[in-house]
Amino acid sequence: MMQEAQHQLKAFAAEHIPDEIVHHQHISEGKPWATILDHATRSGADLIILPSHKRSRLDKAMLGSVASKVVENSPINVLVIKPQGHLSE
């Protein structure tokens, strides 16, 4: 499963991220917000960029959101961006 995820991530990056933009890809298992913070801290990142997602108030109250938990707990600057469209599968 991890190999398939890595393959899909590489394909997405090749299609959507210009070559001149330096970026790194990493796949982990665990709580999304915690693994994002752990990897960003260990890798020495100076900025975390995350998309926002439309969620109902009930979803936010019961589940929280990954972006808000990262923002609340991060010692690193976090930029949350609004997606400009939906990706087709």
C-alpha positions as CSV (number, residue, x, y, z in Angstrom):
1,M,0.0,0.0,0.0
2,M,2.8,2.4,0.8
3,Q,4.5,1.7,-2.6
4,E,1.3,2.5,-4.4
5,A,0.8,5.7,-2.4
6,Q,4.4,6.7,-3.2
7,H,3.8,6.0,-6.9
8,Q,0.6,8.1,-7.0
9,L,2.4,11.0,-5.1
10,K,5.3,11.0,-7.6
11,A,2.9,11.1,-10.5
12,F,0.8,13.9,-9.0
13,A,4.0,15.9,-8.3
14,A,5.3,15.4,-11.8
15,E,2.1,16.7,-13.3
16,H,1.3,19.6,-10.9
17,I,4.6,20.9,-9.5
18,P,7.0,22.8,-11.9
19,D,10.6,21.5,-12.0
20,E,12.0,24.8,-10.7
21,I,10.1,24.5,-7.4
22,V,12.1,22.5,-4.8
23,H,9.9,20.1,-3.0
24,H,10.2,16.9,-1.1
25,Q,7.8,14.0,-0.8
26,H,7.3,11.8,2.3
27,I,4.7,9.3,3.2
28,S,4.0,8.2,6.8
29,E,1.4,6.3,8.7
30,G,-0.2,7.7,11.8
31,K,-2.3,10.6,12.9
32,P,-2.0,13.0,10.0
33,W,-1.4,16.2,12.0
34,A,1.1,14.5,14.3
35,T,3.1,12.9,11.5
36,I,3.1,16.2,9.6
37,L,4.5,18.0,12.6
38,D,7.0,15.3,13.4
39,H,8.4,15.1,9.9
40,A,8.5,18.9,9.5
41,T,10.4,19.3,12.7
42,R,12.9,16.4,12.0
43,S,13.6,17.6,8.5
44,G,14.3,21.2,9.6
45,A,11.4,22.7,7.5
46,D,10.8,26.4,7.8
47,L,7.3,26.4,6.4
48,I,4.4,23.9,6.3
49,I,1.9,24.4,3.5
50,L,-1.5,22.7,3.8
51,P,-4.8,22.9,1.9
52,S,-8.0,23.9,3.6
53,H,-11.1,21.8,3.1
54,K,-14.7,22.7,3.4
55,R,-16.1,20.8,6.4
56,S,-19.4,21.0,8.3
57,R,-19.5,22.4,11.8
58,L,-20.3,19.0,13.1
59,D,-17.2,17.5,11.4
60,K,-15.0,20.2,12.9
61,A,-16.5,19.8,16.4
62,M,-16.3,16.0,16.5
63,L,-13.2,15.3,14.4
64,G,-11.2,18.5,14.3
65,S,-9.3,19.4,11.2
66,V,-5.8,18.4,10.3
67,A,-4.9,22.0,9.3
68,S,-6.2,23.5,12.5
69,K,-4.4,20.9,14.6
70,V,-1.2,21.6,12.8
71,V,-1.6,25.4,13.1
72,E,-2.4,25.1,16.9
73,N,0.5,22.8,17.7
74,S,3.3,23.8,15.2
75,P,6.5,25.5,16.3
76,I,7.0,26.1,12.5
77,N,5.1,28.7,10.4
78,V,2.1,27.2,8.7
79,L,0.4,28.5,5.5
80,V,-3.1,27.2,4.9
81,I,-4.3,27.7,1.3
82,K,-7.8,27.5,-0.2
83,P,-7.9,24.8,-3.0
84,Q,-8.7,26.3,-6.4
85,G,-10.5,23.3,-7.7
86,H,-11.2,19.6,-7.2
87,L,-8.8,17.0,-8.5
88,S,-10.3,14.3,-10.6
89,E,-9.5,10.7,-9.6
